[in-house]
Amino acid sequence: MKNIATKDLNLVPFVSVDDMMKIILEIGVEKMLLGITEYLEDDFKRWELFDKTPRVASHSKEGVIELMPTSDGDVYGFKYVNGHPKNTKDGLQTVTAFGVLSDVNTGYPVLFTEMTILTALRTAATSAMAAKYLMPKGSSTMAMIGNGAQSEFQALAFKAICGINKLRLYDIDPQATDKCMKNLAGLGIDIVKCASEQSAVEGADIITTVTADKQCATILTDNMVGSGVHINAIGGDCPGKTELHKDILLRSEIFVEYPPQTRIEGEIQQLDDDYPVKELWQVMTGEIEGRTNDKQITLFDSVGFAIEDFSALRFIRDQLEATGQYQNLDMLADPDDPRDLFGMVLRAAKSEGVEE
Ligand code: NAD
């Protein structure tokens, strides 16, 4: 694989937060969500050839720091991501991330990028892609509980990919809902601010839970979930961090990304280790059925998996030439003789006029 953007193997294209925002503005948010979804569909349909492992998590009292690696045999990618629900109180993000793509043949990195914004885009695209396969026919209304950093991206992905044009919002912090409504104003979605979770889910075809709390919370109780809805549960993504009452799980057909990771981190950590769940990629390849009837409750128990970041990284890499939104990083040593790394240091000393 050649170095796509720079053609110079020793310079690594770096997409900063500023570059990422310019890429989004140039392409357009909804078009970008559709583009990432195409890459996700491609990768989910070749799921079996990827290296897969549950992410490597380092937990602390306030949060978690995780590494998420995968490879398709030609390209290797990983994301560094944190989750610290209390950060927002100090004016910091709950989730921040960066990622790398590398050429498997040489091991050289070919892309280094911010992934805080890109994670929000890929999470939203993955949610909407799953819903496209699982939601009831003719869905138009989504309830969204939790109106923080991910929420607008989720709303726009469901609009672009699933045709959702009505939103019912609820957050324990009304200011978060106001922010979400303001940001989505004029973007073609009818929005209702609701006073409770119960009121938000009324008449909704899809329920998205995207709250942040480092505990087993109960955002939805069983009585709130009517037959036939699709639940997109995003916020339960760590051991000891869930959003749904267990009884909802027992009434639902459960779809997951990668079972070995979801059993540790997802809503299904509340169930026995051998409780039957279905893998989304198999629905997408047609190997198994998704929704089978109008009455069924389908649940996408999302935790976020490395292949989704890999798809998003591939998408960004493919936008670099056209947008030019990157800088070249001098990340790799380039001695004249590959074995003379120390000679490179000596040459630098000479050119800097440093005496030995
Ligand atoms: P955020 O802190 O910006 O927003 C979370 C919102 O949830 C806040 O506005 C908060 O007031 C609200 N909230 C908390 N408890 C609530 C409750 N009981 N009822 C209603 N609202 C409540 O966080 P974010 O970046 O939007 O992330 C949201 C969640 O999604 C986090 O838990 C994060 O770890 C998770 N996440 C999952 C994935 C994935 O792939 N599944 C990806 C990214 C983030």
Residues whose N, C-alpha, C, O or C-beta is under 5 A from the ligand:
A	BS01	NAD	G83 P85 T88 T94 V95 T123 I145 G146 N147 G148 A149 Q150 S151 Y170 D171 I172 D173 A176 V210 T211 A212 D213 I234 G235 D237 S302 V303 G304
